Amino acid sequence: MLIRNKLILRFTLLVLAIQLGFSAFVYYFHAAAREQRFTRRLAGKAIMTARLHLSTAPADSVGAVRRAFSRSDLLTIEQEEISIYAPDNRLIYVSADTVPQLANLSQLPRLATGAPLVRFRTGPLDAVGFTYGPAGQPYRLFAAGYDELGWAQLASLRLILLAGNMGALVLIILAGWYFADESLKPIARVVKQVKKITARELSRRVDEGNGTDEIAQLAITFNQMLGGLEQAFEAQRSFVSHASHELRTPLTVALGTLQTALAYDQTLPDAQESMASAVEDLRQLVGITNGLLALAQAGEMGGRREPVRLDECLTQAVAQCQARHPGRLVQVAFGDVPDELDTPFAVAGNAQLLTTALLNLLDNACKYSAAEVRATLGYANPETVQVAVADTGIGIAPDDLARVFEPLYRAENGRQQPGYGIGLAVTQKIAQRHGGTLTLASKPGQGTTATLRLPVVG
């Protein structure tokens, strides 16, 4: 079901439930007021009748009372039935011989228990019974009648409420449709704009409206996602461009060398020289392929992680780095370990991958700096262990610093050095898969500091 229809249905049901509840409230209290009003009228008529027929005044006085009673009782009750029972439950007066007494007799025990007033019905008639005791004599009075005016008013009220609720239902549906339409217009606008965004037009953005309501927050979030997708697409295009160039160049050179050797080399030394050149090109191609494979493996790392001593990984990385760069000085410093930690420099992960990440950082520092390299292992806080690798080499320009994590991207001032631009991308992937981060701080001509932060073992 569409959200628009859900909103209309829920709005209609909610308002209709409130309206029906209010209508029931009005009808109930109007009916209760009718019953109370008619009960008082019946009781008053019964008392007036009892006063007349139980009076001990002389005959002339009784006649005067009867005349006064007739004049005061101008409003008669439809189907009026009045009965008077003596204290011994003997019927001493009835307003008509046809008045049934079965219902009255069934209520006498209730009055005998001390109930001040009982209400009941005899067919279509409302009835009331109570105790009336002039001169200390407890007489039982019963009065019944048909409240023609009251029931007519209730019938009119029912008709009014029914017609009103039916008309209100139509208005509620129209109002619900209007408000749902107005509320969903921003979403419809966002949907319309999103449909225009394609892979070739990721630079488009959704209108963020007033920037404060929920729809605006959705548009802002969607724009942020589009920004990330655009960066990912640009990185992919850049990667494909660099990869094709890096792979094509050694292949083309090796092919040209072998073709030239096949056509022109006549002596063994010439052929060996050509083959050596081709082997170097193929070795470069193998290095690029291995780097791309390492990048894929770092991005797909999963499975069970074990506690790893990062200081041991750093020691192994330093040894491998010095083997690659003989004579280079790599200094290692260790920071303080928080007292609450049982095992120093322990993280959860894969020891081989973490060693590779640290080796990449040390290798870059050695390649782009002629001076000593310093690696510092310590804690950023009790929950995070970090390794900072600092050099005083050529540094990285700000424009290049934002892109050095892209695979196969190399800064302008570092393209003379051997390498393929994959090491930092691999290291960043490894850091992310271990729940950590990799940051670079660099100034051209002053050096670079790469900081790898990883969460400690929980």
C-alpha positions in Angstrom: 0.0 0.0 0.0 1.3 3.5 -0.9 2.3 5.7 2.0 -0.3 8.3 0.8 -3.1 5.7 1.2 -1.7 4.6 4.6 -1.7 8.2 5.8 -5.3 8.8 4.5 -6.5 5.6 6.1 -4.9 6.1 9.4 -5.9 9.8 9.6 -9.5 8.8 8.7 -9.7 6.0 11.2 -8.1 8.1 14.0 -10.4 11.2 13.5 -13.4 8.9 13.0 -12.7 7.1 16.2 -12.4 10.3 18.1 -15.6 11.6 16.5 -17.5 8.4 17.2 -16.3 8.5 20.8 -17.4 12.0 21.2 -20.8 11.2 19.6 -21.3 8.2 22.0 -20.3 10.5 24.9 -23.0 13.1 23.9 -25.6 10.4 23.3 -24.9 8.6 26.5 -25.1 11.6 28.7 -28.2 12.9 26.9 -29.9 9.5 27.4 -28.8 9.6 31.1 -30.2 13.1 31.5 -33.5 12.1 29.9 -33.8 9.1 32.2 -33.0 11.2 35.3 -35.3 14.0 34.3 -38.2 11.6 33.6 -37.5 9.7 36.8 -37.9 12.9 38.8 -41.1 13.6 37.0 -42.5 10.1 37.7 -41.5 10.4 41.3 -43.1 13.8 41.7 -46.3 12.6 40.1 -46.3 9.6 42.4 -45.8 11.8 45.5 -48.5 14.2 44.5 -50.9 11.3 44.0 -50.0 9.8 47.3 -50.5 13.1 49.1 -54.0 13.3 47.6 -55.1 9.8 48.3 -53.4 9.3 51.7 -54.6 12.7 53.1 -56.8 12.5 56.3 -58.3 16.0 55.9 -62.1 16.5 55.8 -64.0 15.9 52.6 -64.3 19.6 51.7 -60.6 19.9 52.2 -60.0 16.8 50.1 -62.0 18.2 47.3 -60.1 21.4 47.5 -56.8 19.5 47.3 -58.1 17.4 44.3 -59.0 20.6 42.5 -55.6 22.1 43.3 -53.9 18.9 42.2 -55.7 18.9 38.9 -54.9 22.5 38.2 -51.1 22.1 39.0 -50.8 18.8 37.1 -51.4 20.4 33.6 -48.7 18.2 32.0 -49.8 14.6 31.9 -47.6 11.6 31.4 -48.2 9.3 28.4 -49.5 5.9 29.5 -49.3 6.9 33.1 -49.5 4.1 35.7 -49.3 4.8 39.5 -49.6 2.2 42.2 -49.5 2.6 46.0 -48.8 -0.2 48.4 -49.4 -0.1 52.1 -46.7 -0.8 54.7 -47.9 -4.5 54.7 -47.3 -4.7 50.9 -51.0 -4.5 50.2 -52.1 -2.7 47.1 -54.3 0.3 48.2 -54.4 2.4 45.1 -53.9 2.0 41.4 -54.5 4.6 38.7 -56.3 2.2 36.4 -57.6 -1.4 36.7 -55.6 -2.5 33.7 -52.2 -1.6 35.3 -50.1 -4.8 35.7 -48.6 -5.3 39.1 -46.1 -8.2 38.4 -43.1 -5.9 37.8 -44.0 -3.8 40.9 -44.3 -6.9 43.1 -40.9 -8.0 41.9 -39.4 -4.7 43.1 -40.9 -4.7 46.6 -38.1 -6.9 48.1 -35.5 -4.3 46.9 -37.4 -1.5 48.6 -37.8 -3.6 51.7 -34.0 -3.8 52.0 -33.7 -0.1 52.3 -33.0 0.9 48.7 -34.0 4.6 48.4 -35.1 4.4 44.7 -35.3 1.7 42.1 -35.5 2.2 38.4 -36.8 -0.5 36.0 -38.7 -0.9 32.8 -42.0 -2.6 32.1 -42.2 -3.1 28.4 -41.8 0.3 26.7 -42.5 2.2 29.9 -39.9 3.7 32.3 -40.8 2.9 35.9 -39.6 4.0 39.3 -40.3 2.8 42.8 -39.5 4.3 46.2 -40.6 4.5 49.8 -42.9 7.3 50.9 -43.7 7.6 54.6 -46.0 10.3 55.9 -46.6 10.1 59.6 -43.9 7.4 59.9 -45.8 4.9 57.6 -43.6 3.4 54.9 -45.8 3.3 51.8 -44.3 1.9 48.5 -45.0 4.1 45.5 -44.6 3.0 41.9 -45.0 5.2 38.9 -44.5 4.3 35.2 -45.0 6.1 31.9 -43.8 6.6 28.4 -41.5 9.5 27.9 -42.7 10.4 24.4 -40.9 13.7 24.3 -37.6 12.3 25.7 -37.5 9.4 23.3 -38.4 11.6 20.4 -35.5 13.9 21.3 -33.1 10.9 21.5 -34.3 9.7 18.1 -33.7 13.2 16.7 -30.2 13.2 18.3 -29.4 9.8 16.8 -30.4 11.1 13.4 -28.4 14.2 13.8 -25.3 12.3 15.0 -25.6 9.8 12.2 -26.0 12.4 9.5 -23.2 14.5 11.1 -20.8 11.6 11.2 -21.5 10.6 7.6 -20.9 14.1 6.4 -17.9 14.4 8.7 -16.5 11.1 7.3 -16.5 12.6 3.8 -14.8 15.7 5.0 -12.3 13.7 6.9 -11.4 11.7 3.8 -11.0 14.8 1.8 -9.0 16.5 4.5 -6.8 13.4 4.9 -6.2 13.2 1.1 -5.3 17.0 1.1 -2.9 16.8 4.0 -1.3 13.6 2.8 -0.8 15.1 -0.6 0.7 18.3 0.9 2.9 16.3 3.2 4.2 14.0 0.5 4.9 16.7 -2.1 8.5 17.1 -0.9 9.1 13.4 -1.2 7.6 13.3 -4.7 9.9 16.2 -5.6 12.9 14.2 -4.3 11.8 11.1 -6.2 11.5 13.2 -9.4 14.9 14.6 -9.0 16.5 11.3 -8.1 15.2 9.7 -11.2 17.2 12.2 -13.2 20.5 11.1 -11.6 22.4 8.5 -13.5 25.9 7.1 -13.4 27.0 9.8 -15.9 25.4 12.6 -14.0 26.4 11.9 -10.4 27.2 15.6 -10.0 23.5 16.3 -9.7 22.1 17.0 -6.3 18.7 16.9 -4.7 17.0 20.1 -3.5 17.4 20.2 0.3 14.3 22.4 0.9 14.3 24.3 4.1 17.2 22.2 5.5 15.5 21.6 8.8 12.6 19.1 8.5 12.8 15.3 8.0 12.5 15.5 4.2 15.4 18.0 4.1 17.4 15.7 6.3 16.7 12.8 3.9 17.8 15.0 1.0 21.0 16.0 2.8 21.8 12.4 3.6 21.1 11.4 0.0 23.4 14.2 -1.3 26.1 13.0 1.0 25.7 9.5 -0.3 25.8 10.9 -3.9 29.1 12.7 -3.0 30.6 9.5 -1.7 29.4 7.6 -4.9 30.8 10.3 -7.1 34.2 10.1 -5.3 34.1 6.3 -5.6 33.3 6.5 -9.4 36.1 9.0 -9.8 38.5 6.8 -7.9 37.5 3.8 -10.0 38.0 5.8 -13.2 41.4 6.9 -12.0 42.3 3.4 -10.9 41.3 1.9 -14.3 43.2 4.7 -16.1 46.4 4.3 -14.0 46.2 0.4 -14.0 45.8 0.3 -17.8 48.8 2.7 -18.2 51.0 0.9 -15.6 50.2 -2.6 -17.1 50.4 -1.5 -20.7 53.7 0.2 -20.5 55.9 -2.7 -19.4 54.0 -5.1 -21.7 54.5 -2.8 -24.7 58.2 -2.2 -23.9 58.8 -5.9 -23.3 57.0 -6.8 -26.6 58.9 -4.2 -28.5 62.2 -5.4 -27.1 61.6 -9.0 -28.0 60.3 -8.1 -31.5 63.5 -6.0 -32.0 65.7 -8.8 -30.7 64.0 -11.3 -32.9 64.4 -9.1 -36.0 67.9 -7.6 -35.5 69.9 -9.4 -32.8 72.5 -11.6 -34.6 74.8 -12.4 -31.7 74.3 -14.1 -28.3 75.4 -11.0 -26.3 72.9 -8.8 -28.1 70.1 -11.3 -27.6 71.0 -11.6 -23.9 70.9 -7.9 -23.5 67.4 -7.7 -25.1 66.2 -10.6 -23.0 67.5 -8.9 -19.8 65.6 -5.7 -20.7 62.5 -7.7 -21.3 62.9 -9.6 -18.1 63.1 -6.3 -16.2 59.9 -5.1 -17.8 58.2 -8.3 -17.0 59.5 -8.2 -13.4 57.9 -4.7 -13.1 54.7 -6.2 -14.5 54.7 -9.0 -11.9 55.3 -6.4 -9.1 52.3 -4.4 -10.2 50.2 -7.6 -10.4 51.3 -8.7 -7.0 50.5 -5.3 -5.6 46.9 -5.4 -7.1 46.5 -8.9 -5.7 47.6 -7.7 -2.2 45.1 -4.8 -2.5 42.3 -7.2 -3.3 43.2 -9.5 -0.4 43.4 -6.6 2.0 39.9 -5.5 0.9 38.4 -9.0 1.3 40.0 -9.9 4.7 37.6 -11.6 7.0 37.2 -14.6 9.3 38.4 -15.1 12.8 40.8 -12.6 14.4 43.4 -13.4 17.0 45.2 -11.2 19.5 48.4 -9.8 17.9 51.3 -8.0 19.5 51.8 -4.9 17.3 55.4 -4.4 18.7 56.3 -7.8 17.3 54.8 -6.9 13.9 56.7 -3.6 13.9 60.0 -5.5 14.7 59.5 -7.8 11.8 58.6 -4.9 9.5 61.7 -3.0 10.5 63.9 -6.1 9.8 62.4 -6.6 6.3 62.7 -2.8 5.6 66.4 -2.8 6.4 66.9 -5.8 4.2 65.3 -3.9 1.3 67.3 -0.7 2.1 70.7 -1.8 3.5 72.6 0.8 5.4 69.4 2.9 6.2 68.8 3.8 9.8 65.3 3.0 11.2 64.9 4.0 14.8 62.1 2.5 16.9 60.7 4.2 20.0 58.1 2.8 22.5 55.7 4.9 24.5 54.2 4.2 27.9 51.7 1.4 28.3 48.5 2.2 30.3 48.4 0.4 33.7 45.0 -1.1 33.1 46.2 -3.1 30.1 47.4 -6.7 30.8 49.2 -7.2 27.4 51.1 -4.3 25.9 50.4 -3.2 22.3 47.8 -6.0 21.7 45.3 -5.7 18.9 42.9 -8.1 17.3 43.6 -9.1 13.7 45.9 -10.8 11.2 49.6 -10.5 12.1 50.8 -11.0 8.5 48.6 -8.2 7.1 49.5 -5.8 10.0 53.2 -6.5 9.3 52.6 -5.8 5.6 50.9 -2.5 6.5 53.8 -1.4 8.7 56.4 -2.5 6.1 54.6 -0.4 3.4 54.8 2.7 5.7 58.5 2.1 6.5 59.3 1.4 2.8 57.8 4.6 1.7 59.6 6.6 4.3 62.9 5.0 3.3 62.3 5.6 -0.5 61.4 9.2 -0.2 63.9 10.3 2.5 67.7 10.1 2.6 67.8 10.7 6.4 66.9 8.4 9.2 63.3 7.1 9.6 61.7 7.1 13.0 58.9 4.7 14.1 57.1 5.4 17.4 54.8 2.8 18.9 52.5 4.1 21.7 48.9 4.8 22.7 46.7 7.6 21.5 44.4 6.7 24.4 43.8 3.6 26.6 41.5 2.2 23.8 43.7 3.0 20.8 47.3 1.9 20.0 49.1 3.8 17.3 52.3 3.6 15.2 53.7 6.9 13.8 56.3 6.6 11.0 58.1 9.9 10.4 60.6 10.9 7.8 62.3 14.2 6.7 62.0 13.6 3.0 60.4 15.3 0.0 56.9 15.5 1.5 53.6 15.5 -0.3 51.8 18.5 -1.9 48.4 19.3 -0.5 46.7 18.5 -3.8 48.3 15.1 -4.0 47.8 14.4 -0.3 44.0 14.0 -0.9 44.6 11.4 -3.6 47.6 9.3 -2.4 45.2 6.6 -1.1 43.9 5.9 -4.6 45.4 2.7 -6.0 48.2 3.4 -8.6 48.2 7.1 -8.0 51.6 8.7 -7.4 52.4 12.3 -6.4 54.2 14.4 -9.0 57.4 14.7 -6.9 57.7 11.0 -6.2 57.3 9.5 -9.7 61.1 9.3 -10.1 61.3 6.7 -7.3 60.6 3.0 -7.9 57.1 1.9 -7.0 53.6 1.5 -8.3 51.4 3.6 -6.0 49.7 0.7 -4.3 51.3 0.5 -0.8 49.3 3.2 0.9 46.0 1.9 -0.6 46.8 -1.6 0.7 47.7 -0.1 4.1 44.5 1.9 4.3 42.5 -1.2 3.4 44.2 -3.2 6.1 43.6 -0.5 8.7 39.9 -0.3 7.8 39.5 -4.0 8.0 41.0 -4.0 11.5 38.6 -1.1 12.6 41.4 1.4 12.5 42.5 4.5 10.6 45.5 5.7 8.6 46.3 9.4 8.4 49.0 11.4 6.7 50.5 14.7 7.7 53.0 16.2 5.3 54.7 19.4 4.1 56.6 19.6 0.8 60.4 19.5 1.5 59.9 18.9 5.3 58.8 15.2 5.4 55.8 13.1 6.1 54.3 11.4 9.1 52.0 8.4 8.6 50.0 7.4 11.7 48.3 4.0 11.9 45.7 3.7 14.7 44.1 0.4 15.8 41.7 -0.5 18.6 43.2 -2.5 21.4 41.9 -6.0 22.2 38.6 -5.7 24.0 
